[in-house]
């Protein structure tokens, strides 16, 4: 997971249980989210559709992302 910025979720490299939990949180492959805080090896805070989501380091480490450039 990157330190901060806008990213696209490329893959969720997790077992069925964690994958389902992330889906219930609204995090699926192909989604674009903003990494607000990444205190590696601590928690990660994401923003998706105006909602903030907190993930532990273990959960966040299973999410493979691609950084995106934001056009301003």
Secondary structure, 3 states (H helix, E strand, C coil): CCCCEEEEEEEECCCHHHHHHHHHCCCCCCCEEEEEEECCCCCEEEEECCEEEEECHHHHCCEEEEECCCCC
